[in-house]
Every structure is written in C-alpha cells, then in structure tokens.
Amino acid sequence: MTNQLQSFLQKIAESFNQKELIKITLGNKRSKSADLKNVFIKPVLIKNAPKLSFTYRNPTQDIFKNYDLKESLILIEKMLQTDFFNADLFTAANDLHLSADNSETIKIITRPATLAVKADTLQHDKTKNRVINSGTANYLKELGITTAEGLVKKDMQDKFKQINRYVEIIEGIIKDIQFDKSITVADMGSGKGYLTFALYDYLTSNLKKDAAVVGIELRDDLVDKCNQIAANAGYSKLKFEKGTIQDASLPSVDMLIALHACDTATDDAIYKGIKANAKVIICAPCCHKQIRKQMAPENELKNITKHGILLERQAEIVTDTIRALILEAHGYKTKVFEFIATEHTPKNVLIVGTKSVKTETEKQASLDKVKGLKVLFNIKDHYLETLF
C-alpha cells in the first residue's frame, strides 16, 4: 500500500506545484457509521500564499479548513489509511483514481483529463457577493462603516453583514409583490440610518425603482446628519424627519419597517403600517415589557413563568405571536423567523406581514386565537389590539 499511496501523493504535489491541480475528492468511507461523508479539496490563494482548501462534508454541516501542501499531504495520507477507500485527483493533464480495499491493496487508474483548468486555478480569497457594495456605496464612508478606500472597517464587519442580511431578507420578501414603478417606504426609528440608506441604495440601484424613502427618528443630531449624508450622496428622495413612531403621520406607504423599536413602539409601528395600507410590514421587536408585567397564569404554565429568565422568554413568544395574529386579523399573511445569527445581534426575530386576501371568517379566527392566548396566560390586553 505504501508505495502506491506515496506515488499518488507525489502526483498531488507535482500537479499543485505546476499549477495543474484542479481538485481532489476523498470518498467511499471505511466505516459506514462515520459522520464524515466526503472531503473535497481545491487549490486557493490565501493572502497570496498557495494553499489547499479542505471541505469536510458531514450530515449536518460542512467544515472548511485551509492547509499548506506539506500539511495537506499528511492529512490526505492519514484519511486514506483510516477514513476512506477511494480518492480522485483531477488535473489539467489527466485524472487519477485511487481505490483501496480492506486488505490494503491499492489500485491507481489513470484516465484522460475530464475537467478543464481555468486560467487562474488558484482562487484568491473570496469576497462574498453582497447586495450592498462597500466599494461603491459612498454613504458607507460617511456612516463610518468603510474607510476612504471603500474597505469595511474591522470593528464594523458585523454591522456590514447585518445591513446586507437585512436587505437580502427584504429582497426575498418583496420579489413576488407587485409594486408600481415607484415605491414608498417608511423606516420607523431609523437611528443612524444604516438600513435606511442601504435600502434606498438597493431599491434605486439594484431594482431601478423610483423610490421615496423616509426615516423617522427622534434625535435631532441623527436627523440632521443623515439628511446631510443623503444630500451628499445625491439621494433626492431619501429624507429623514424628526418624530416618534407613535406620533408620526404617515400617508399611504408600500412598505413599513421598524427595527428594534422598544416594547410597545413595535406595536405603534405595526398599527401605523396597517392604517397606511402598507403592502409589507417588517418589524424586529425589542423588549417585551408590556405583556411580561401582566403574565400570571393560574394553570400549569405558572411553573414556567415563576423563573425570571423563562418568564422573559415566554413573554417574548406570546407578545410576538399575538402581534402576528393581529396582523392576520387585518388581512396580512405573516412569517416570524430568526434573521441573523445571535453572535451579530441578540435582537434577531423578524415579524413580516404581507398584504393578502383573507375572508372575514379567517380574520375572526385569528382574533379568537388572540383571545385564547390571553385567557391561557391570564393577560388583560395586548397593547396593539387596544390601538384598534
């Protein structure tokens, strides 16, 4: 086995050094109960240094690791001795198929090349294609996310990912919704304007929409700063206005967004969206104090709510469930889901309502479900329902 295996490893090294290596696959696992199913290996450039990128395929997730040639050959040799019976080496010159059996007999078959090598086989570090381009979005510089050269600052990487994730989700939500050529958006509680700018950029640059976006924000300094950045960017239909979510006066809008509006401010936003006949309502709730203070179930649920942390989590679930049901009672189809990993933000639940056709019976059924939850948790009222 050793001579044949060493010959195979030598072929890998030669093809790698001659930049003819396309990919390597390891398969046909020795133990059928092993989690590791396959390993796929390809050449890459990491900080201008040639490496081999390993993708370890497992039932629930893929694991990615990069190694230099020496480390790679040691790992491949070990896996062919303990984990896999087969290996395939694809190069620009030819393909090599290695097969072993339980008696440790190895056969190597050489075949004509089946894959064409690219002009640059070694792929550089991949820059993920994002909806918002950090290099061309000048407003990101003024918002403090990128450097003067258009590179995302180290301490703003998570924020940049978060912004793109928001826009990707909105992209998925609105792709099947019929809007006119123009589209109006209200961002309630726009804060520093990160998403407001990114959304305007996406609607106008990517979708080529005649978009009018308004950000509602209470703090004077943020309103003034964002309006100045919008003017500098030439975003003539992106405006920021001072006000609270509760007091904001909205005309009819196509989309209403409220991210991390605290406690009942989320309810005020949902109410405004319904009253403005928005086709889409998107909320990321923050804090759930109003229901938490009321919850005092007299049934078996009291064993959950007697613990502070569990009471808090249960209050979040009940509050957002009732919000979704009230949206449904007013003619919306709803989704509630986690939209970004918790390492980027703990406030990661999104409630989405899209205008739908519902019968009066369906609407009443949603209200009945709200009533049932209130009885179950001994809740007097949910703030959102009182607004109607």
FIMAR-132174 format. One record per residue (C-alpha): residue in one letter; x, y, z. Coordinates in steps of 0.5 Angstrom, whole numbers, plus 500, padded with zeros to 3 digits. Layout:
N
AXYZ;...
end
This chain:
388
M500500500;T505505502;N509505495;Q502506491;L500511496;Q506515496;S506515489;F499518489;L501524494;Q507525490;K503526484;I498531488;A505535490;E507535483;S501538480;F500543486;N507546484;Q506546477;K499550478;E495544474;L492541480;I484543480;K481539485;I481532490;T476528493;L476523498;G470518499;N467511500;K468512507;R471506511;S466506517;K459507515;S457510521;A462515521;D460522521;L465525516;K462523509;N467526504;V473531503;F473536497;I480539496;K482545492;P488550491;V487557493;L491563495;I490566502;K494572503;N498571496;A500564499;P498558495;K494553500;L489547499;S482549502;F479542505;T471542505;Y469536510;R462534509;N458532515;P451530516;T449537519;Q455542517;D461543512;I467545516;F472549512;K480549513;N486551509;Y493548510;D500549506;L502543501;K506539507;E500539512;S495537506;L499531504;I500529511;L492529512;I491526506;E495520507;K492519514;M485520512;L486515506;Q489510511;T484511516;D477514513;F477513506;F478508501;N478512495;A481518492;D480522486;L486527483;F483532478;T489535474;A490539467;A494533465;N490527467;D485524472;L488519477;H483515481;L486511487;S482505490;A484501496;D480495500;N480492507;S487488505;E490495504;T491493497;I491500493;K490501485;I491507481;I488508475;T490514470;R485517465;P485523461;A483530464;T476531465;L476538468;A479544464;V484548468;K482555469;A487561467;D488562474;T487555478;L489558485;Q483562487;H484568491;D481569498;K473570496;T470577497;K463575498;N458578493;R454582498;V447586496;I451593498;N458594495;S462597500;G467600495;T462604491;A457606497;N460613499;Y455614504;L458608508;K464612509;E460618512;L457613516;G463610519;I463603516;T468604511;T475607510;A476612505;E479607500;G472603501;L474598505;V470595511;K473597518;K475592522;D470594528;M464595523;Q465588520;D459585524;K455592522;F456591515;K454584515;Q448586519;I446591514;N447586508;R443581511;Y437586513;V437588505;E438581503;I431579507;I428585504;E430583497;G427576499;I420579502;I419584496;K421580490;D414577489;I410583491;Q407587485;F409595486;D408600482;K415603478;S415608484;I415605492;T415609498;V418606505;A418609512;D423607516;M421608523;G426609528;S432610523;G437611528;K444612525;G441611518;Y445605516;L439600514;T435607511;F441608506;A442601504;L435600503;Y435606499;D441604495;Y438597494;L431600491;T434605486;S441602484;N439594484;L432595483;K432601479;K426603483;D423611483;A424610491;A422615496;V424613503;V423617509;G427615516;I423617522;E428619528;L427623535;R434625536;D436632532;D443631531;L442624527;V436627523;D441633521;K447628520;C443623516;N440629511;Q447632510;I449625508;A443624504;A445630500;N452629499;A450622496;G445626491;Y439622494;S434627493;K428622495;L431620502;K429624507;F430624515;E424627519;K424628527;G419625531;T417619535;I414613532;Q407614536;D406621533;A409620526;S404622521;L404617515;P401618508;S399611505;V406607504;D408601500;M413598506;L414600513;I420598517;A421598525;L428595527;H429595535;A423599537;C423598544;D417595547;T410598545;A414602540;T414596535;D406596536;D405603534;A409602528;I405596526;Y399600527;K402605523;G403600518;I396597518;K393604518;A397607512;N395600508;A402598507;K403592503;V409590507;I410591515;I417589517;C419589525;A425587529;P422587536;C426590542;C424589549;H417586551;K415589558;Q408591557;I406583557;R411581562;K408585567;Q401582566;M403575565;A401571571;P398564569;E394560574;N395554570;E401549570;L404555566;K406558572;N411553573;I415557567;T413564569;K416563576;H423564574;G425571571;I429569565;L424564563;L418569564;E422574560;R423569554;Q416567555;A413574554;E417575548;I414569545;V407571547;T408578545;D410577538;T405571537;I400576539;R403581534;A403576528;L396574530;I393581530;L397583523;E393576520;A386579523;H388585519;G389582512;Y396580513;K400574511;T405573517;K412570518;V416570524;F423568524;E431569526;F434573521;I441574523;A446570528;T446571535;E453573535;H452579531;T446581535;P441578540;K435582537;N434577532;V427576531;L423579525;I416579524;V414580517;G407582514;T405582507;K398584505;S394578503;V386576501;K383574508;T376572509;E372575515;T372568518;E379567517;K380574521;Q376573526;A379566527;S386570529;L382574534;D379568537;K386566538;V389572541;K383571546;G385564548;L392566549;K390572553;V386567558;L391562558;F397567560;N392571565;I393577560;K389583561;D390586554;H396587549;Y398594547;L397593540;E390591540;T388597544;L390601539;F384599534;
end
